[in-house]
Amino acid sequence: MIVAGLDIGSLTAKAVILNGEKILASHLLQVRSRPEEAAAEVMGKALATAGLAMADVAGVVGTGYGRGRIPFANDTVSEIACHGKGACWLLPSVRTIIDVGGQDAKAIRVDETGRVVRYVYNDKCASGTGRFLEVMAEALELRIEDMGEISLKSRSPVRITNQCIVFAETEVISLVNDGCEIPDVISGLHRAMANRISSLVKGIGGVEREVAMAGGVAKNRGIYAVLEESLGVKMVPMPLDPQLNGAVGAALFAREALLAGGLTLAS
């Protein structure tokens, strides 16, 4: 039974093709202006990697901001449910999942089956999201993918007092103009983000058992390290690209629905 999960987010599109307990292929790319085009392209790339055609896929579930714009999806599921399902399947001991994407951040608690029992998310403010880092990278004239490594060189992190992305950008520029070292400024930004994310975890009652982090920001070694410090735990690393976790969960929902007879087969 071959199924697929697609996670069409605000910045990236992800596809995972699953056969039983095995991931056959996956792909990730930047979202175009039209989510349906991104969905078709990322699915096509994953199918090519697996050596399959769309007709070989029994069912597709979509998730993410653009889930309603996937023309070939048989069903859609919220990204919160998909992140919980995916993380628990990949890491059965995990009960707390932190997902930091381009436009929002979530703290999720699941039971032993991956069912979400509690969650808190922030989608009203860019603070604590990938967009926050993106704006700060532009202000510092750096590549966002370099920020994590640069921050690890910090010896004296500065304190960022503004949570609003607009005021924080102005504060960062002022700090640099005042002679603060770039690694110290970036480390300060990471700590401000970690504090924001930690407050979400407190909103679900704090850490329960092992913790995993999903989303693109999980690739940033600097924020990963300071978040572990802020939470007082050692997080369990994802066994695959953390940006694929939501798509994995969507594929698992497709498989479950097919087995239960509740998903219309792809034509």
C-alpha positions, 0 to 999 in steps of 0.5 A, spaced: 500 500 500 503 506 497 501 512 500 503 519 500 503 525 504 504 533 502 506 538 507 505 545 503 507 550 508 508 558 507 516 557 505 517 550 503 513 544 500 515 537 502 512 530 499 513 523 503 512 517 499 510 511 504 510 503 503 508 500 509 513 502 514 518 504 509 519 511 506 520 510 499 522 517 497 521 524 499 523 531 496 523 538 499 523 545 495 521 552 495 514 554 495 512 558 488 507 563 488 501 558 487 501 552 492 498 547 487 504 548 482 509 547 488 504 541 490 505 538 483 512 539 482 514 536 489 510 530 488 513 529 481 520 529 484 518 524 490 515 520 485 521 520 480 526 518 486 521 512 488 521 510 480 513 511 481 507 514 477 501 517 480 497 511 478 501 507 483 499 511 489 493 509 493 492 515 497 494 522 498 493 526 504 495 534 504 497 538 510 500 545 511 497 552 509 496 550 502 493 543 504 486 546 501 490 547 494 492 540 492 488 538 487 490 531 487 489 530 495 484 525 497 483 528 504 487 534 508 489 534 516 491 539 520 499 540 521 498 540 528 495 533 528 500 531 522 506 533 526 504 529 532 503 523 528 509 523 524 514 525 530 511 519 534 512 514 529 519 516 527 521 517 535 516 512 539 519 515 546 517 522 544 511 526 547 513 533 546 514 536 539 516 543 538 515 545 530 518 552 528 516 553 521 516 560 517 510 563 519 508 560 526 511 556 532 507 550 535 508 546 542 504 539 541 503 534 546 501 527 544 500 520 547 503 513 545 499 513 539 501 520 536 494 523 538 495 530 540 492 531 547 494 538 548 497 544 543 499 551 543 501 555 537 503 562 535 501 564 528 499 572 530 506 574 531 513 573 527 517 573 533 519 566 535 518 563 527 523 562 521 520 569 519 524 572 525 530 569 523 529 571 516 528 578 517 534 578 522 539 575 517 537 580 511 538 586 516 545 583 518 547 581 511 548 574 512 545 567 509 540 565 514 543 558 513 549 560 516 546 564 522 547 557 527 554 556 526 556 563 527 552 564 533 556 558 536 562 562 536 559 567 541 562 569 547 558 574 550 551 574 547 547 580 548 540 581 550 535 583 545 529 586 549 524 587 543 520 581 541 516 585 536 520 583 529 520 591 527 523 593 533 528 587 534 530 589 527 532 596 529 535 594 535 539 589 532 542 594 527 543 599 533 547 593 537 552 592 530 553 600 529 555 600 537 560 595 536 557 589 538 560 582 535 556 579 530 556 572 533 554 575 540 548 579 536 545 572 533 546 568 539 542 574 543 537 573 537 537 565 538 536 566 546 530 571 545 527 566 540 528 560 545 524 564 550 518 565 546 518 558 544 519 555 551 513 559 553 509 555 548 512 549 551 509 551 558 503 553 555 502 545 554 504 544 561 511 543 560 516 538 558 513 531 558 518 525 557 522 526 551 522 532 546 523 533 539 524 539 534 521 539 527 521 544 522 526 548 518 529 552 524 531 545 527 536 545 522 539 551 526 544 548 531 545 555 535 537 555 536 537 548 537 542 549 543 539 555 546 533 551 546 535 545 550 538 550 555 532 554 556 528 547 556 533 544 561 532 538 556 537 534 551 532 534 545 532 527 541 534 529 534 530 527 528 532 521 524 531 525 517 530 532 515 526 535 520 522 539 515 519 532 513 516 531 519 509 534 517 509 530 510 510 523 514 504 524 519 500 526 513 502 519 509 501 516 516 494 518 516 493 516 509 495 509 510 490 509 516 484 512 512 485 507 507 486 501 512 479 503 515 476 504 508 475 512 510 479 514 504 477 515 497 482 511 492 486 516 487 484 515 480 
